[in-house]
Amino acid sequence: MTLKRTTPTPPRQRFNASKVAAFIASLAIGHIRTRTGEGLDVEDAPFAMYSTEYAETRAELGRNTGFVDLLMSGGMLNSVRVVDSSGGADLASVTIGVGTGTSPRVRPPSKTRRRGGSRTGSRGPAHNLLARWHNEGTGRNPKRKWFGVSAKGSAMLERETKRVLAKFLENK
Amino acid sequence: MPQGSEQGDAAIERLREIVDAAEAEISKQMARLASSKGKLESSKEAIDNNRAVASQVRRAIERLASATRAVGLAGAKAATKAEASRLGLTLDPEAQTIIDTVVEDRLKEISAVWGDAADEVSRAARVAITTSGSLETLVLDVQSKLRGSQAQAQSAVDSMAMAAGRQVAVIQAEDAASELGEDVAYVYGGPADRITRPFCREHLTSLTKQVYTLAALDALDAGAGQPGPVSAYMGGFNCRHNLSPISLVEAKRAGYTVIR
C-alpha cells in the first residue's frame, strides 16, 4: 500500500540570528516608548517631577504636568529606532539609538488663544542630544534615565526570545 | 526653514518696493486729479499706470507663489535626507526602498499644501486688485498668508518626517515578525492631555487597553482634512503620539484587547 501525503509540509525555517535580533529589537523599541510614556524610567520608577516653572509652561501649552512622560512634540520618542545591525545567521547584533533630527520649539499661546501654543520658528536640540541630557542629567535638570531596558522589559524580551527560539527547536 | 524664510522675506521686500512705487504713482495721479478737477476718466495715462501697477503686483505674486512652492519641496527633500541619515540606511538597502516609497507620497502631500497656499496668496492679490483695495493692505494680507503658509508647510514637513519614521518602524517590525511567522500589534501611545485630539483619545492604549494590528490601524480614519494612513500620521498633522510594537502573545499577556 502506498501512502500519499494530502497536506503540504510547511517549509522548514532555518534559524537565523539576524531575523530574531531584528524582531527582538522592534519589541525593545516598543518597550522603551511604552514605559517612558507611562512615566517610568529604566528602574521602572517614576521620573523626577518637572520644575514648577517648566510645569507652568507645559500647562499653558496644554501638556501634562501631573506626571513626567518626556513628551513635548513626540519627536524624541518617535525617533528611537534601529541604527545599526550586523552579523548573520549564527550571531547578530542590533543597536538601538535616538535619531539626530530636531523638533520645532513652541511657546505658550497668547491670552486670546484658548489652547495649544505657537511655534517660535526655531528648532530644539537634536533628539539624540536631548535624550542624553535626560539620561545623564544636566546642571539644571535632574537625571531622567529613560533610554534603556528595565528589568520588566528585559524579562519580556527574554520570554519572547525563548519563545521564538523554542519554535525553531520544535520545527527542527 | 531659514532658506524659506529668506526667500519669503525677499519676495515681501520686492512687494514693498512695488508698493512704494505704486504709492508714489498714486500721489502723482492724485495731483493730476486735483489739477483736472476730478475728471480721472480723462486721464488715460493714469489708467495705464494703474494697469501697469496691477500687472507688476500680479507678476510679483506669481514669483512669490513660485518661490513658496520651491521652498516647500526643498524643505521636504531636506527633511527626507535628514530622516534617511537618522535611519542609517547604508546598513539596510531595503529600508531605503521603503523610505523612497513612503516619502514620495508625502512629497505629493507637501506639494499639495504649497499649491493651496499659493492659490490663497494669488486669490488675496486678485481680490485686492479687482476691488481697488489699498496696496498696503494687499501686502499685509500677502505677508499674513505667507506666514501662515510657511508655518503650514513647516508643520507638514515635520509631520512628514514623523510619519516616515513611524512607517519605517512599522514596516521593519512587520517584516521582522513575518520572517519568523510571528504577529505583532501596536500600542497607541502618547499623552492624553488638554490638546489631545478626540481621535487619539479614542484610540490611546492607556485609556482603552486596546492594541491594533497594522490592518486595523489603517482601516481607521483620523477625520476630514487629516492625512493618512493612521499608521504613519496617527491623529494627523503635528500628532505627538507614537506606535510601539508588541507581540500578540505579550499583548494578550498584558491584558490588552487586540483590534484586528
Interface residues (C-beta under 8 A of the other chain):
Chain A: Q13 N16 K19 V20 A22 F23 A25 S26 L27 I29 G30 H31 R33 T34 G37 E38 L61 G62 R63 N64 D69 L71 M72 S73 G74 G75 L77 N78 S79 R81 V82 V83 D84 S85 S86 G99 T100 G101 S103 P104 R115 G116 R119 G121 M156 R159 E160 R163 V164 K167
Chain B: S5 A82 E83 S85 R86 L87 G88 L91 D92 A151 Q154 S155 D158 A161 M162 G165 R166 V168 A169 Q172 A173 D175 A176 A177 E179 L180 G181 E182 V184 Y186 V187 G189 G190 P191 A192 D193 R194 I195 S206 N238 C239 R240 H241 N242 S244 P245 I246 S247 V249 E250
